[in-house]
Amino acid sequence: MGTADLNRETVTRYEAILSRISKAAFAAGRAADAVKLVAVTKTFEEAEILPVLEAGHRIFGENRVQEAMRKWPPLKERYPDIELHLVGPLQSNKARDAVALFDVIHTLDRPSLAAELQKAIGRLENRPAPRILVQVNTGYEPQKAGVEPEEAARLVEECRTRFGITVQGLMCIPPVDDDPETHFEMLARLGSELALPELSMGMSGDFETAISCGATMVRVGSAIFGERPAR
Ligand SMILES: *Cc1c(COP(=O)(O)O)cnc(C)c1O
């Protein structure tokens, strides 16, 4: 298949996802624009991303700071209204780079990282501070990033009082073998208890369920760009 055909297929899949998002929002009695699509482009290169940019999409997600630093500055130059989201774990020593590049960081999960983010935000001159979400490890998986649900309230409060960071919402990645709905419901309940407006939940396989549970951002990669090569 030629490049033009591949690009057309990507745009067709992208448009199908947009339409499924609107339908799921409608079915949940929510406005279509209450749910934002974060198109996750990890492992995909500029040539594969461009068709979706040209179709008008501007909100993208990456899960590694270094990969994003290589790919996105040239694209941001051409499309200044791109909104870039970090959806993967963040090491404290990359906080400064992350704050300089990303508009939304979904994965704050510890006070030491909040301290580094505060420092990095304090040094920013030419751009607004990124919006910050707290990642919650709703499945208590030892290998997974995120604060445990019982600790989320304390971290959100500590961000505000100690680090001057107003957390905008919560994010989770349910365990692969679990029914995601329980996890989405738990995150929604926590978000509502803490009066946080944003809920980042739902990926290619479960974004409609996440929308029915109140997701305001869904993070969809392979359903738009195709299967990813193994890292
Ligand atoms: C890769 C990734 C996604 C997108 O996953 P798909 O199943 O390809 O839609 C969403 N969230 C995070 C944190 C990711 O790393």
The ligand as an SDF file (V2000), in Angstrom:
LIG
                    3D

 15 15  0  0  0  0  0  0  0  0999 V2000
    0.4180    3.9140   25.1920 C   0  0  0  0  0  0  0  0  0  0  0  0
   -0.4660    4.5630   26.1820 C   0  0  0  0  0  0  0  0  0  0  0  0
   -1.8170    4.8190   25.9030 C   0  0  0  0  0  0  0  0  0  0  0  0
   -2.4800    4.4380   24.5830 C   0  0  0  0  0  0  0  0  0  0  0  0
   -2.6370    3.0650   24.5500 O   0  0  0  0  0  0  0  0  0  0  0  0
   -3.4800    2.3490   23.3520 P   0  0  0  0  0  0  0  0  0  0  0  0
   -3.9180    1.0780   23.9630 O   0  0  0  0  0  0  0  0  0  0  0  0
   -2.5360    2.1970   22.2320 O   0  0  0  0  0  0  0  0  0  0  0  0
   -4.6080    3.2450   23.0410 O   0  0  0  0  0  0  0  0  0  0  0  0
   -2.5770    5.4360   26.8780 C   0  0  0  0  0  0  0  0  0  0  0  0
   -2.0590    5.7770   28.0670 N   0  0  0  0  0  0  0  0  0  0  0  0
   -0.7650    5.5520   28.3710 C   0  0  0  0  0  0  0  0  0  0  0  0
   -0.2670    5.9630   29.7000 C   0  0  0  0  0  0  0  0  0  0  0  0
    0.0600    4.9390   27.4500 C   0  0  0  0  0  0  0  0  0  0  0  0
    1.3510    4.7090   27.7660 O   0  0  0  0  0  0  0  0  0  0  0  0
  1  2  1  0
  2  3  1  0
  2 14  2  0
  3  4  1  0
  3 10  2  0
  4  5  1  0
  5  6  1  0
  6  7  2  0
  6  8  1  0
  6  9  1  0
 10 11  1  0
 11 12  2  0
 12 13  1  0
 12 14  1  0
 14 15  1  0
M  END
$$$$
